[in-house]
Amino acid sequence: MSLSARNHAVGEDNRTNETSSESSAWCKEISVPPELFLTLGLVSLVENVLVVVAIIKNRNLHSPMYYFICCLAISDMLVSVSNLAETMFILLIEHGMLVMSNSSMRQMDNVMDMMICSSVVSSLSFLGAIAVDRYITIFYALRYHSIMTIQRAVIIIVAIWAASTISSTIFIAYYNSEAVIFCLIGFFLSMVILMVALYIHMFALARHHARNISNMQKKRTVRQITSMKGAISLTILLGIFFICWGPFFLHLILIVTCPKNPACTCFFKYFNLFLILIIFNSVVDPIIYAFRSQELRRTLKEVALCSW
């Protein structure tokens, strides 16, 4: 079964068995054309590949923050690849061009779902890493290069990918367990609280420092302006992530809190729309990178022109 079908199985078959007739009378499932999934997946994949290539190509972008952004782009690519593969399989099966056994389809779905789960865990983790990096850049500017070294950034990256792979494997192996869903929800909420608190503290102190510097020097340093610009960019990324992934996690919360409630079962029927939002997030992220970073924007243009 596909990711949406698995959701249906977890959210309804294992807990509700069927949607009440009262609910179905006023709430109908949203059907999204496979072509839309395919188009968004292709656009997202191309965009994020360009971001990764641009960061690798431009040595000026070889810094911890851009390494984290590169990994964030790879996380988005996991969503794109899983979406493209799943949509292609669905289209081939629907047109009778591919026949698969139930066991083969189950294994394929496990791989797709693992990629999705790994993507959300790694995306949240790298957003957190970027937030910490920006915090250090703003408030420990003179010690930044000794604190956030390339070696430490690599260790963080390896640790995040290892944790994402292990957690996604556990999630797929025990996806029927409510404990696993609670763990995923808990991770999401804890990261939200951590990053929101960090950004509030960061911008509050940055504003205070900016006033002090303005009083003493009548102008802000280039380093501070650049650091704040990077912090604002990552705040936008964080906001877009929560908007696009929020409904999916609300869906998980409702699965374990009110699976039989008519309003909740109605909400489950919008799952395909939530998937579109998730894919849309991977489409928007590269646009934010390019819009907020002149250096990356210039390199992306060079890579795009060379690719043609």
SEVEXKOL-315258 format. One line per field, with one value per residue (C-alpha): residue in one letter; x, y, z. Coordinates in steps of 0.25 Angstrom, whole numbers, plus 5000, padded with zeros to 4 digits. Example, Ala and Ser with C-alpha at 12.3 -4.5 7.8 and 13.67 -1.06 7.14 Angstrom:
aa	[A  S]
X	[5049  5055]
Y	[4982  4996]
Z	[5031  5029]
# end
This chain:
aa	[M  S  L  S  A  R  N  H  A  V  G  E  D  N  R  T  N  E  T  S  S  E  S  S  A  W  C  K  E  I  S  V  P  P  E  L  F  L  T  L  G  L  V  S  L  V  E  N  V  L  V  V  V  A  I  I  K  N  R  N  L  H  S  P  M  Y  Y  F  I  C  C  L  A  I  S  D  M  L  V  S  V  S  N  L  A  E  T  M  F  I  L  L  I  E  H  G  M  L  V  M  S  N  S  S  M  R  Q  M  D  N  V  M  D  M  M  I  C  S  S  V  V  S  S  L  S  F  L  G  A  I  A  V  D  R  Y  I  T  I  F  Y  A  L  R  Y  H  S  I  M  T  I  Q  R  A  V  I  I  I  V  A  I  W  A  A  S  T  I  S  S  T  I  F  I  A  Y  Y  N  S  E  A  V  I  F  C  L  I  G  F  F  L  S  M  V  I  L  M  V  A  L  Y  I  H  M  F  A  L  A  R  H  H  A  R  N  I  S  N  M  Q  K  K  R  T  V  R  Q  I  T  S  M  K  G  A  I  S  L  T  I  L  L  G  I  F  F  I  C  W  G  P  F  F  L  H  L  I  L  I  V  T  C  P  K  N  P  A  C  T  C  F  F  K  Y  F  N  L  F  L  I  L  I  I  F  N  S  V  V  D  P  I  I  Y  A  F  R  S  Q  E  L  R  R  T  L  K  E  V  A  L  C  S  W]
X	[5000  5004  5008  4993  4988  4997  4991  4977  4981  4987  4977  4965  4966  4973  4965  4952  4950  4941  4936  4922  4911  4908  4922  4923  4910  4917  4931  4937  4951  4960  4965  4978  4983  4995  5000  5001  5009  5018  5020  5023  5033  5040  5041  5046  5056  5062  5063  5069  5079  5083  5085  5094  5102  5104  5108  5118  5123  5125  5136  5131  5119  5128  5124  5116  5103  5103  5107  5094  5086  5092  5087  5074  5073  5076  5065  5055  5061  5057  5042  5043  5049  5040  5028  5033  5035  5022  5014  5021  5018  5003  5002  5009  5000  4987  4990  4993  5008  5013  5009  5014  5011  5006  5019  5027  5017  5019  5034  5033  5024  5033  5045  5036  5031  5045  5050  5038  5041  5056  5053  5044  5054  5066  5059  5056  5069  5077  5067  5071  5086  5085  5078  5089  5099  5092  5092  5107  5110  5102  5106  5120  5125  5139  5139  5130  5141  5147  5134  5127  5138  5137  5140  5130  5120  5123  5121  5107  5103  5107  5100  5087  5087  5090  5079  5069  5072  5071  5058  5051  5055  5048  5036  5034  5036  5026  5017  5005  5010  5004  5017  5024  5014  5015  5031  5030  5020  5028  5041  5033  5027  5040  5048  5037  5038  5054  5055  5044  5050  5064  5059  5052  5064  5073  5065  5063  5077  5081  5072  5078  5092  5088  5083  5096  5105  5096  5098  5114  5117  5104  5105  5104  5116  5115  5117  5104  5096  5100  5097  5084  5080  5084  5076  5064  5065  5065  5053  5045  5050  5045  5032  5029  5033  5023  5012  5014  5017  5008  4995  5002  5006  4992  4987  4996  4991  4977  4980  4984  4974  4961  4961  4946  4941  4934  4941  4954  4951  4947  4961  4967  4961  4970  4982  4986  4985  4995  5004  5003  5007  5019  5024  5021  5031  5042  5039  5039  5052  5061  5054  5056  5071  5073  5065  5072  5086  5092  5105  5096  5087  5099  5104  5091  5090  5103  5100  5086  5093  5104  5093  5087]
Y	[5000  5014  5024  5030  5016  5012  5025  5020  5006  5012  5023  5016  5001  4998  5008  5011  5000  5009  5024  5026  5029  5042  5047  5043  5050  5064  5060  5055  5050  5059  5053  5059  5055  5047  5057  5068  5059  5056  5070  5076  5064  5067  5082  5079  5069  5078  5090  5083  5076  5090  5095  5083  5085  5100  5098  5088  5096  5109  5109  5122  5114  5103  5107  5099  5107  5104  5089  5089  5095  5085  5074  5080  5080  5066  5063  5070  5061  5049  5054  5057  5043  5036  5043  5041  5027  5024  5032  5025  5011  5015  5020  5008  4998  5006  5005  4990  4992  4987  4975  4974  4964  4968  4965  4973  4985  4985  4985  4997  5004  5002  5008  5020  5022  5021  5032  5041  5038  5040  5053  5059  5055  5060  5073  5077  5073  5081  5093  5092  5091  5103  5111  5108  5112  5125  5127  5125  5134  5145  5145  5138  5144  5145  5130  5125  5118  5111  5107  5102  5096  5088  5075  5078  5081  5068  5060  5067  5063  5049  5048  5054  5045  5032  5036  5039  5025  5018  5025  5023  5008  5007  5015  5006  4993  4997  5006  5000  5004  5017  5018  5020  5031  5038  5038  5044  5055  5057  5060  5069  5077  5077  5083  5093  5098  5098  5106  5116  5119  5120  5129  5138  5139  5141  5153  5159  5159  5163  5175  5179  5178  5186  5197  5197  5197  5208  5217  5215  5214  5219  5207  5192  5184  5176  5163  5166  5170  5157  5148  5154  5153  5138  5137  5143  5134  5122  5127  5127  5113  5109  5116  5109  5096  5097  5101  5090  5079  5083  5077  5064  5064  5068  5056  5047  5054  5052  5037  5034  5044  5043  5032  5030  5044  5048  5062  5054  5044  5055  5061  5048  5049  5062  5053  5055  5070  5069  5061  5072  5082  5073  5073  5088  5090  5083  5092  5105  5103  5105  5118  5123  5119  5126  5139  5141  5138  5146  5137  5124  5131  5135  5121  5115  5123  5118  5104  5105  5111  5100  5089  5094]
Z	[5000  4998  5008  5008  5008  5020  5027  5024  5030  5043  5045  5041  5039  5052  5060  5054  5044  5036  5035  5040  5030  5037  5035  5020  5017  5020  5018  5005  5003  4994  4982  4976  4962  4961  4951  4961  4970  4959  4954  4968  4971  4958  4961  4975  4971  4960  4970  4981  4972  4967  4982  4985  4973  4975  4989  4985  4974  4981  4991  4997  5002  5008  5023  5034  5031  5016  5019  5028  5017  5007  5016  5017  5002  5002  5012  5003  4991  4999  4999  4984  4981  4989  4983  4969  4971  4978  4967  4956  4962  4964  4950  4944  4952  4949  4934  4935  4931  4944  4953  4967  4978  4991  4998  4987  4989  5004  5003  4993  5002  5014  5006  5002  5016  5022  5013  5017  5032  5030  5023  5034  5045  5038  5033  5047  5052  5042  5044  5059  5055  5046  5057  5067  5056  5054  5070  5071  5059  5065  5080  5079  5066  5070  5075  5064  5056  5068  5073  5060  5052  5039  5047  5057  5046  5039  5052  5054  5040  5042  5055  5050  5037  5046  5056  5045  5038  5051  5055  5042  5042  5056  5051  5039  5047  5058  5051  5057  5071  5077  5085  5072  5067  5081  5080  5066  5071  5083  5075  5066  5078  5085  5073  5071  5085  5085  5072  5075  5089  5082  5071  5081  5090  5078  5072  5086  5089  5075  5076  5089  5083  5071  5079  5087  5075  5069  5081  5080  5066  5059  5050  5050  5045  5032  5040  5049  5037  5030  5042  5044  5030  5031  5044  5037  5025  5034  5042  5029  5026  5039  5038  5024  5030  5041  5032  5022  5032  5043  5037  5036  5050  5054  5047  5055  5068  5064  5060  5075  5082  5074  5063  5064  5065  5053  5052  5053  5042  5033  5035  5031  5018  5015  5016  5001  5003  5014  5005  4995  5005  5009  4995  4993  5005  4997  4985  4993  5001  4990  4985  5000  4999  4986  4990  5003  4998  4987  4986  4985  4975  4966  4967  4964  4951  4947  4950  4943  4930  4930  4931  4919]
# end
